[in-house]
Amino acid sequence: MPEHSPAPTPHRAIYGFAFYMLFTVLFIVYVAWALLPFEFGLQPYLPDKYFAVFVPFLVLMFAWFFAFLIYPAINMSLTVNVDSIHSVVDPKLALPKGTAFTSWSQLKNPQQDSPSKHKKPPPINCKLCRTSHRPVTRAPIAPLRFLDLQEVNTAYYN
């Protein structure tokens, strides 16, 4: 049994071309019916020419309502509240499996790195100036951790 895939096959190509030709002919007939002033003889079976303008307008209005009202409303209903912890961090990624998220203290790094006394590195012989230099040592950058919003506001506004 062949595996289902969206790759083009001769069967799909033939049907695709047939549908392309069908809808091209139908569009040409629609435009001719909408714009040409003469009657086709099928007037009892065709709708009024008013619908040639009304139906596309109706489709555009539905698309506008969906794009600017319905779709944003769906997105807003699926978004978590601003006060929720889930809007800041995904606890599933930050905590081990099976641990329920209850407070920020679970996400903080439990061991705070204190600057330790480093030995001075040995001097490096410089080939450019023919002397020896001692490299500058700095304290390491603190590891990345999640910050409590209260800590950030206290540090920033006080």
HELIX and SHEET records of a PDB file:
HELIX    1   1 PRO A   10  LEU A   35  1                                  26    
HELIX    2   2 TYR A   50  PHE A   65  1                                  16    
HELIX    3   3 PHE A   66  ILE A   70  3                                   5    
HELIX    4   4 TYR A   71  LEU A   78  1                                   8    
HELIX    5   5 ILE A   85  SER A   87  5                                   3    
HELIX    6   6 PRO A   91  ALA A   94  1                                   4    
HELIX    7   7 TRP A  104  GLN A  106  5                                   3    
HELIX    8   8 LEU A  149  TYR A  157  1                                   9    
SHEET    1   A 2 ILE A 124  ASN A 125  0                                        
SHEET    2   A 2 SER A 132  HIS A 133 -1                                        
END                                                                             
